[in-house]
Amino acid sequence: MVVKKEDIEEEKEVEGKEEKKSKKKGDKELTLIDLPGIGPAVAAKLEGAGIFDLMSLAVASPAVISDISGVSPAVARKAIQAAREMLDLGFQDGVEYAQRRSNVSYITTGSKNFDELLGGRGIESRAITEAFGAYGSGKTQLGLTLSVRVQLPVEQGGANGKAVFIDTEGTFRPARIKQISDALGANSEKVLKNIFVARAFNSDHQMLLLEKVTEMVKSGEPIKLLIVDSLTAHFRAEFAGRGQLADRQQKLNRYMHDLMKLAETYNLAVYVTNQVMANPAQMFGDPTTAIGGNIVGHASTYRLYLRRGKQGSRVAKLIDSPNLPDNETVYYVTAGGVSDKEE
């Protein structure tokens, strides 16, 4: 049997790829101290500055890493290059990308109509789902329902995980969580134990809390859902007037990118609520406009407009999605949370 030279080269190439994968996905998860020039002391400094994993280091500049950790720019550059090689950053074909997304999880809203609007299974991980609408449209109620339902087993539409609720407007109510839990037949005390709540008092605190979420996930907490209610309240209050609009949008843009990074890195579902205003230039039709403009619009994977409907119902309209058509559906807010039927 004659072995062709091309076959040998192809075999070596496959072996090289497999070896690279095995180094990348070895028995233990690679950490900062696995990088050249990064010891426990330097790693502690980096973590103190919010750089907890290889991805955060790989996308940083040598100058920033040098300033944070105290190592020379040459050592910082070498560590960054090693992190990029370990993560195998770059292009991948569509099949590989599809395999990477095979672990995407879904959380049911409790309403089949609402789930169908979002593709049939609810809100998804590795994505930001934004809901905007006037007060009383059901934005917070959907968030509270999701924080309970994320704890359900996968076969029941949950993600078998915990939730983090960043509360900027004082809307989280334990009594409401108990009410939703009781309607589902769940242990309300256990459900509350699996929801981590933080009250954000300003935009800086709101941004800092994302670092805390990262720390919690790294420490082993099975967090599958992050809720921010509401996204823009503090940014809107602190940056008033047209003169501060550019600063507000820059800061909001950074926050949205941090949310997406969290969702992608740790396979989280992110649900954010957003405030609205009336557009005075709108002569006809609904003048309701979401706060945050195009910054929030572009960063959100799924955008929902919620409003009150007839006879106590609510209407959800999908206005932006990467893979679903624009559509709308009717749902209700009941004692058991979001539902298809009125009580």
VMD Tcl script that draws the C-alpha trace (Angstrom):
set ca {
  {0.00 0.00 0.00}
  {1.42 3.37 -1.10}
  {0.97 6.25 1.32}
  {0.72 9.60 -0.42}
  {2.65 12.61 0.84}
  {-0.57 14.68 0.93}
  {-2.22 12.13 3.25}
  {0.72 12.30 5.69}
  {0.62 16.13 5.72}
  {-3.16 16.11 6.23}
  {-2.81 13.64 9.12}
  {-0.15 15.83 10.75}
  {-2.40 18.85 10.37}
  {-5.31 17.03 12.06}
  {-3.01 15.82 14.86}
  {-1.75 19.37 15.34}
  {-5.30 20.69 15.66}
  {-6.24 17.93 18.12}
  {-3.13 18.61 20.19}
  {-3.98 22.31 20.24}
  {-7.53 21.53 21.37}
  {-6.30 19.19 24.08}
  {-3.95 21.88 25.42}
  {-6.79 24.38 25.34}
  {-9.38 22.12 26.92}
  {-7.12 20.08 29.18}
  {-8.20 18.37 32.34}
  {-8.38 21.65 34.28}
  {-9.64 25.07 33.31}
  {-6.81 27.41 32.42}
  {-6.42 30.43 34.71}
  {-4.28 33.57 34.82}
  {-1.43 31.86 36.70}
  {-1.01 29.43 33.77}
  {0.33 32.32 31.70}
  {4.09 33.08 31.47}
  {5.17 35.83 33.85}
  {1.90 35.79 35.81}
  {2.30 34.49 39.36}
  {-0.24 34.45 42.21}
  {0.65 38.00 43.32}
  {0.28 39.47 39.81}
  {-2.93 37.46 39.24}
  {-4.36 38.91 42.48}
  {-3.65 42.46 41.24}
  {-5.31 41.71 37.90}
  {-8.38 40.24 39.60}
  {-8.56 43.29 41.85}
  {-8.83 45.39 38.68}
  {-11.63 43.24 37.28}
  {-9.58 40.90 35.05}
  {-10.59 37.43 36.19}
  {-10.11 35.23 33.14}
  {-8.01 34.69 30.03}
  {-10.51 36.43 27.75}
  {-10.37 39.67 29.75}
  {-6.58 39.58 29.55}
  {-6.45 38.59 25.87}
  {-8.41 41.66 24.73}
  {-6.49 44.14 26.95}
  {-3.49 46.22 25.86}
  {0.05 45.61 27.20}
  {0.20 49.15 28.63}
  {-2.99 48.65 30.68}
  {-1.86 45.24 32.01}
  {1.57 46.68 32.85}
  {0.05 49.58 34.81}
  {-2.35 47.32 36.71}
  {0.03 44.51 37.61}
  {3.39 46.24 37.81}
  {5.08 43.89 35.31}
  {7.08 45.24 32.37}
  {5.31 45.90 29.04}
  {7.32 43.05 27.47}
  {6.05 40.55 30.06}
  {2.50 41.88 29.69}
  {2.73 41.50 25.89}
  {3.99 37.92 26.25}
  {1.15 37.01 28.66}
  {-1.47 38.56 26.36}
  {-0.10 36.64 23.36}
  {-0.12 33.38 25.35}
  {-3.73 34.00 26.42}
  {-4.77 34.57 22.80}
  {-3.08 31.34 21.70}
  {-4.72 29.34 24.52}
  {-8.17 30.69 23.65}
  {-7.57 30.20 19.92}
  {-9.07 33.60 19.11}
  {-9.89 34.17 15.47}
  {-12.24 32.86 12.83}
  {-14.09 29.56 12.87}
  {-16.37 27.99 10.30}
  {-20.15 27.92 10.61}
  {-20.25 24.28 11.77}
  {-17.83 24.97 14.64}
  {-19.80 28.09 15.60}
  {-23.04 26.08 15.65}
  {-21.39 23.52 17.96}
  {-20.28 26.33 20.24}
  {-23.89 27.52 20.49}
  {-25.20 24.02 21.19}
  {-25.19 24.72 24.95}
  {-27.54 27.73 24.68}
  {-30.27 27.40 27.30}
  {-33.83 28.77 27.33}
  {-36.09 30.02 30.11}
  {-39.85 29.94 29.64}
  {-41.84 33.09 30.39}
  {-44.80 31.05 31.65}
  {-46.89 32.05 28.62}
  {-46.90 29.84 25.52}
  {-47.91 32.85 23.42}
  {-44.96 34.85 24.73}
  {-42.57 31.90 24.24}
  {-43.76 31.52 20.64}
  {-43.05 35.20 20.03}
  {-39.45 34.52 21.12}
  {-39.02 31.44 18.96}
  {-40.95 28.86 20.98}
  {-38.84 28.29 24.10}
  {-38.59 31.63 25.93}
  {-35.63 33.93 26.43}
  {-32.24 32.51 25.50}
  {-28.78 32.58 27.03}
  {-25.81 34.28 25.35}
  {-28.22 37.12 24.50}
  {-29.65 40.35 25.88}
  {-33.45 40.52 25.87}
  {-34.70 44.08 26.38}
  {-38.29 44.97 27.28}
  {-39.40 48.60 27.18}
  {-42.77 50.13 27.80}
  {-44.75 52.52 30.00}
  {-45.27 51.86 33.70}
  {-47.73 49.05 34.33}
  {-46.96 47.27 31.06}
  {-45.56 44.18 32.82}
  {-41.79 44.62 32.43}
  {-40.94 43.97 36.09}
  {-43.54 41.21 36.39}
  {-41.87 39.36 33.51}
  {-38.50 39.73 35.25}
  {-39.85 38.39 38.55}
  {-41.50 35.46 36.75}
  {-38.24 34.61 34.95}
  {-36.28 34.74 38.23}
  {-38.55 31.99 39.57}
  {-38.81 29.90 36.39}
  {-35.05 29.83 35.75}
  {-34.83 27.49 38.76}
  {-37.09 24.87 37.16}
  {-35.55 21.73 35.59}
  {-34.68 21.97 31.89}
  {-37.54 19.64 30.91}
  {-40.00 22.06 32.55}
  {-38.70 25.09 30.68}
  {-36.13 26.27 33.22}
  {-32.33 26.28 33.27}
  {-31.84 24.58 36.64}
  {-29.92 27.60 37.90}
  {-30.00 30.72 40.03}
  {-30.83 34.34 39.20}
  {-29.23 37.71 39.92}
  {-31.57 40.71 40.19}
  {-29.98 44.19 39.95}
  {-32.67 46.52 41.27}
  {-32.26 50.21 40.40}
  {-35.80 51.38 41.17}
  {-36.78 49.42 44.30}
  {-39.12 47.09 42.39}
  {-38.03 43.70 43.79}
  {-40.67 42.29 46.15}
  {-40.06 39.00 48.02}
  {-43.82 38.71 48.63}
  {-44.40 38.65 44.88}
  {-41.77 35.95 44.43}
  {-43.54 33.86 47.09}
  {-46.85 34.37 45.30}
  {-45.43 33.16 41.96}
  {-43.64 30.24 43.65}
  {-46.79 29.11 45.47}
  {-48.74 29.15 42.19}
  {-46.08 26.84 40.69}
  {-46.11 24.57 43.75}
  {-42.49 25.41 44.58}
  {-40.90 26.01 47.98}
  {-40.94 29.82 48.20}
  {-38.13 30.00 50.78}
  {-35.87 27.89 48.58}
  {-36.78 29.95 45.53}
  {-35.91 33.21 47.33}
  {-32.63 31.66 48.49}
  {-31.67 31.14 44.84}
  {-32.22 34.78 43.83}
  {-29.37 37.19 44.59}
  {-30.66 40.76 44.86}
  {-28.62 43.97 44.90}
  {-30.00 47.51 45.11}
  {-27.94 49.79 42.84}
  {-27.92 53.40 44.07}
  {-26.16 55.05 41.11}
  {-24.75 54.19 37.69}
  {-21.23 53.50 39.01}
  {-22.62 51.08 41.59}
  {-24.72 49.49 38.85}
  {-21.59 48.90 36.75}
  {-19.60 47.61 39.74}
  {-22.25 44.97 40.42}
  {-21.42 43.29 37.10}
  {-17.93 42.60 38.46}
  {-19.56 41.04 41.53}
  {-21.61 38.77 39.26}
  {-18.39 37.63 37.59}
  {-16.87 36.84 40.99}
  {-19.94 34.83 42.01}
  {-19.89 32.75 38.81}
  {-16.14 32.15 39.22}
  {-16.73 30.98 42.80}
  {-19.09 28.27 41.54}
  {-22.58 29.78 41.82}
  {-24.78 28.25 39.03}
  {-26.12 31.61 37.86}
  {-28.13 31.28 34.64}
  {-30.08 34.56 34.56}
  {-29.16 38.21 35.09}
  {-31.96 40.78 35.41}
  {-31.43 44.56 35.39}
  {-34.58 46.50 36.36}
  {-34.28 49.09 35.07}
  {-31.34 49.56 32.74}
  {-31.48 53.33 32.20}
  {-33.00 54.82 35.39}
  {-29.70 55.99 36.93}
  {-28.09 57.01 33.63}
  {-31.17 59.10 32.85}
  {-31.15 60.80 36.26}
  {-27.41 61.51 36.48}
  {-26.83 62.78 32.94}
  {-29.48 65.46 32.45}
  {-29.69 67.79 29.47}
  {-28.28 67.69 25.96}
  {-24.85 68.81 27.15}
  {-24.32 65.50 28.96}
  {-25.96 63.26 26.37}
  {-22.69 62.15 24.77}
  {-21.17 61.22 28.17}
  {-24.30 59.29 29.11}
  {-24.36 57.36 25.86}
  {-20.66 56.47 26.13}
  {-21.11 55.12 29.64}
  {-24.29 53.28 28.69}
  {-22.52 51.79 25.68}
  {-19.76 50.43 27.92}
  {-22.34 48.96 30.28}
  {-24.20 47.20 27.46}
  {-20.95 45.70 26.17}
  {-20.09 44.47 29.67}
  {-23.52 42.80 29.82}
  {-22.99 41.07 26.49}
  {-19.51 39.94 27.52}
  {-20.99 38.40 30.69}
  {-23.72 36.67 28.69}
  {-21.25 35.22 26.17}
  {-18.49 34.26 28.59}
  {-20.67 32.48 31.16}
  {-23.64 31.44 28.96}
  {-26.11 33.62 30.87}
  {-29.54 34.85 29.82}
  {-29.70 38.63 30.34}
  {-33.07 40.35 30.71}
  {-33.17 44.15 31.02}
  {-36.11 46.53 31.35}
  {-35.99 49.99 29.88}
  {-37.84 53.23 30.49}
  {-39.60 55.20 27.77}
  {-40.40 58.75 26.78}
  {-42.92 60.34 24.43}
  {-41.36 61.59 21.20}
  {-42.76 65.14 20.65}
  {-41.91 64.97 16.93}
  {-44.25 61.98 16.43}
  {-47.40 63.45 14.89}
  {-49.27 60.19 14.23}
  {-49.18 56.72 15.79}
  {-47.64 55.68 19.09}
  {-45.09 58.29 20.29}
  {-43.52 55.91 22.85}
  {-39.73 55.71 22.42}
  {-37.19 53.72 24.43}
  {-34.50 55.56 26.41}
  {-30.90 54.99 25.31}
  {-31.44 55.47 21.60}
  {-29.46 53.42 19.10}
  {-26.82 52.46 21.68}
  {-29.26 50.21 23.54}
  {-31.10 49.23 20.36}
  {-27.98 47.87 18.65}
  {-26.64 46.12 21.75}
  {-29.88 44.27 22.57}
  {-30.27 40.91 20.83}
  {-34.07 40.84 21.23}
  {-36.19 43.99 21.69}
  {-39.72 43.81 23.08}
  {-42.24 46.63 23.33}
  {-44.77 45.92 26.10}
  {-48.03 47.83 26.53}
  {-51.44 47.49 28.13}
  {-54.13 45.78 26.06}
  {-57.90 45.45 26.35}
  {-59.69 44.02 29.39}
  {-56.63 43.70 31.61}
  {-54.42 42.04 29.01}
  {-50.91 43.02 28.00}
  {-49.46 43.12 24.49}
  {-45.85 42.17 23.68}
  {-44.45 43.22 20.32}
  {-41.12 41.88 19.02}
  {-39.53 44.75 17.14}
  {-35.96 43.48 16.68}
  {-34.38 40.03 16.47}
  {-31.51 38.44 14.55}
  {-33.56 35.41 13.51}
  {-37.28 36.01 14.13}
  {-39.93 38.04 12.24}
  {-41.61 41.06 13.81}
  {-44.78 39.94 15.53}
  {-46.94 40.55 18.59}
  {-48.93 38.53 21.10}
  {-51.31 38.94 24.03}
  {-50.50 37.81 27.58}
  {-51.73 38.40 31.13}
  {-50.13 39.18 34.48}
  {-51.71 36.93 37.14}
  {-50.95 35.82 40.70}
  {-48.75 33.09 39.18}
  {-46.80 35.57 37.09}
  {-46.94 35.87 33.31}
  {-49.67 33.67 31.82}
  {-51.81 33.08 28.72}
  {-55.10 33.30 30.60}
  {-56.69 35.91 32.80}
  {-57.49 34.82 36.32}
}
mol new
graphics top color blue
foreach p $ca { graphics top sphere $p radius 0.5 }
foreach p [lrange $ca 0 end-1] q [lrange $ca 1 end] { graphics top cylinder $p $q radius 0.2 }
display resetview
